[in-house]
Amino acid sequence: MKKYLLLFCALSLFITGCSSKFAYNNIDWLMYWYIDDYVELDKTQKKLLDGHVSQWMKWHREDELTEYQAQLEQIKLQISQNNVSAQQWEQHFNNAKQHWVRFRDHISPELVRLAPSLSDEQVNALFAELDKENQKRIEERQDSNVEKRLKKNIKNTQENAREFIGKLSVEQKNIIMNFAEDFQSSFDLWMAYRQRIQSAAHDMLLNERKEAHFKQSFLTLLSQPETYQDEKLAQISTHNNQVYASMLAALSTSLTPKQQRKAMKELQDIIDDITDLQED
C-alpha cells in the first residue's frame, strides 16, 4: 500500500512537460501498470481503489495545483530579478516538501482503510519485490566508486541545468563542479532507513492488519516516516539541501539575459500546463 503513496507523490510534485501532463490525466491506468510490478490486485480491490483515486485527484486538481502554480510564479519573479538567494531556494525546498506532506496527510487515512483488504500472499509478494529492488540498488552502487559517482552527478546536474537555462558557460560548469564535491553521500543511511520502514510496514500488514490498533499504528507509519530516520541521515539531508541551495543561488546570479529568458519561458510553460490541468 505504501507504493500507492509513493506513486502519487512522484506524479504530483511539480508537473513538468507534456509527458507528465499526460501522466497526470491518466494516473488511474498508469497506477495499475506500475502496481502490477509489485502486487496483483483483485477486481474488488481495484474497484475500491478507483473510488479513492477519483476523490484524490479531484481534491488535488482543485486545491493543490493552485499551490504549485503560486510557488512557480514566485520563482519566476525572483529569477526575473536575477538574484535568488540561497535562503530563498531553501524556502522553496521547504515549500515543495509541504506540498508532499499535505498530499501524504490527505490520502494516508484512506490507504489505511484499504490496507486490510490485502491477503497474506499479496503482502508477501509486495515486500519480496521491494526487497529485490533494494538489492538491485545496492548492487548497482557496489559496481561504482566515489570518483565515478562524482563524475556522474556533475554530468547529470550540468545536463539538467542546460535543459533549463541553455548552454552553460565555463563559469557555470565550474560552479556545478565545485559544489558537487561538497555533497555528502547518504546512500547507506537512506537504504537502511528504507529497509527499516519497509520491514515495519511488512510486519504490520502481515501480522496486525486485523487488530484493533492497526489503523492507528499504520497511519502513524505513513504520516510520520521520519520516526524511522537516523539522525545522521537527517543531518546529511539538511547539509545537502544547503549545498544545493547555494549552488542554485550562484547559478542564478550568473545567468545571461538569454539564459534568464529561457528559464522564465521554461517556468511559464509549466505554469501554463498547470492552468490547463486545472481547467480539464
N, C-alpha and C positions, 0 to 999 in steps of 0.2 A: 504493500500500500504506500510505503514511503516513496516508491518510484513515481507514483502518480504526482505527488507533490513536487518532486524534482523536475519532472517534465513540464508541469505548468509554470514553475518558476522560470525555467530556461526559456520558455516561449513568451513569457510575459514581460520580461525585463528589457527595456529599450529595443523595441521593434525596429529593425533596420532592413531596408531594401524590399524589393518586390517578393523575393522568395519567402521572407519572414512574414510579410503581409499575407501571402497566400497561406502560410502555415497557421497564422492566427485564425483566419477564416475557416480553416479546415482541421481545427485542432482535434475534433472528435475522432475522425478516422485515422489521423496521424498518431493519435494517442494509442489506439488499439494496435496499430502497426508496430509501435515502439514497445508496448507492454508484452506483445506476443513473444518478444525475445526473452522475457523473464518469467511470465506465468500465463497460462491459458485460462481465460475467464469463461464461465458457462453463460448461457443465454440470460438467466435471471440476474446474474451479477452485472452483465453488460447493460441490461435494462435499468438496473438501479443506478449504475454509474452515468448512463446517458442523462437521466433526470438531473443529477447533480452538476454535470458538465454544463448543461444549458443554463442553470442558475448561476454557476460561477462565471461563465462568460458574459452573461447579461450584466452582472454586477461589475465585472472588470471593465467592460466596454463603457458602461455609464459613469463609473466613478474613478477608476484607476488611470485610464488613458489620459484624462484631464491632468492628473498629477504629473505624468511623464511629459506631456506637452509643455506644461508650465516650467518644468526644470530645463528642458531643452531650449525653450525661449530665453531663459536666463543665461544659459551657457552661450547661446548665440550672441546675446547682447554683450556679454563680457568679452568674448573673442573679438567683437567689432571694436572694442576699446583697446585691443591689442595688449592687454596686461592682466591676465588671470593669475592670481597669486596661488601659492601652494596651499594656503589656508582655504581659499575658495574651492580649489579642487578637492581637498579633503572633505569639505562640506557637501560637495556633490556626491562623493563616495558614500557619505553617511545618508544622504537623501535617497540614493539608489538602494541602500540597504533597507531603508524604511519601506520602500516600495515592496521589497521581498517580504518583510516582516508582516505588513498588512495583508498581503496575499496569503502567506502561510497561516496567519491567525484566522483568516476568513474561512479557509477550506479545511483546516485541521479537524474541527469538531465533526464535520461531515465524513471525513476519511475515517475517523474513529468509529462512527456508526456503521460504515461499510465493512470495516475490518473483520468482524465476527463471521461474515459470510464466507470467508476463505476456508478451504479444507486444509487438513494437515499436509496433504500431498502438494497443494498449491503453495503453502507457506514454505515447505522444504525445497520445492523447485525454485521458488523465487530467490531464496538465500543461497542456494547452490550456484545459481547464475551470478549473483553478486560476488560470491567468493571467487568464482572463476575470473570475473572481471578484475577484482583486486589483484589476483595473482598475475594476470597479464600485465597490469600496470607496473607491478614490482619487477617482473622480468624485463620489461622494456627499459625500466630505469637502470637495472643492473648492466644492460648492454651498452650503456653510455658512461661518460665520465664528466667531471666538472668542466673541463675545457670545452668539450663538445656541447654540453648543455648551455654554457655561456654563449658560445657562438650561435647556437640555435635561437636562444632568447633574443640576442641582439638582432639577428636576421628577421625574426618574426615581428619584433617591435618596430624595426625600420620599415618593414613592408606594410604594417598596419598604419603607421604614420603617413607613409607615401599615399596610401589609398585615401586618406582623409585630407591631406594638405597638398599633395602633388610631390614632384621631385624634391628630394632633400638636398640641402646644401652640405658642404663638408662640415661646417659648424654644427649643424643639426645631427648629422651622423655621429659626430664626436660626443654630443650631448647624450645621445642614447647609449653609446658605448661606455661612457664614463659612469653614468648612473647604473647601468646594468651590473657593474661589479659590486654595487652596494646592496643589491638584493640578497636576502638570506634564504637558504633553502629550508622549506618546511615540509618536504615530501614525506619523510619518515614519520614525523609527528602527525601530519594530516592523514596518512594511511592508518596509523594507529587509532586516531580519532574516528575515522570512517568505520574501521572494524569494530570498535567498541560500541558505537551506536547501532550498527547493524546486528551485532550479537545480542544487544539488549532488546532490539525490536523483534528479532527472531524468537527469543525466549518468551517475550510477552505474547506474541501472536500464536505460538505453538502451545504454550502451557497455561496462559492466563485469560485468553480471549472470552471464555465462558464465565469467568469470575466477575463478581460484583464490582471489584475495584479496577477492572481492566480499563474501562473507558477513561477514567481519570489518569491512570498511570500512562496509558498510551498517548493521551492528549499532552501530558507533560513532556513526553519524549519528543513529540512532533513540534511542539511550540516552544520548547526550551532546550534545543540540542546543545547549546553552549555548556550545559552542565556536564557534558561528556568530553569537553575540550580541555586539553592540557594547557596550563597557564603559559608555558613556554610557547605553544603554538599561537596563542592569542597575542603574545608579545611580538612574535615574528610577523604576524599579520599586520599589526599596528605599524611596526617598523617599515615593512614593505609598502604599505599604503602611503606612508610619509615620503618614502623614496620616490614612488611613482608620482605623487602629487608634485614633488619638487621638480621631477623631470618634465612633467607636463607644463609647469609654470615656466621653466627655462625655454621649452619649445615655443610656448605661446608668445613669449617676448621676442622670439627670433623670426617670426613669420614675416614674409614679404607681403606686399599688398596683394599679389596674385594668389599666394597661399592662403591669405586671410579670406579672400573672396571664395576660394574653393571650399574652405572649411565651413563658411557660413552657408554655402549652397548645399553641402552635404547635410548639415543640420536642418536646413529648411526642407529638404526632401523627406527627411524622417518625420518632421512635424506635419508635412502635408499627408504623408502616409497615415499618421495617427488620426488626422482630421477625417480622412476617407474611411478609416475603420470605425470611427465614431458615428459616421453617417450611414454605414451599411445596415 
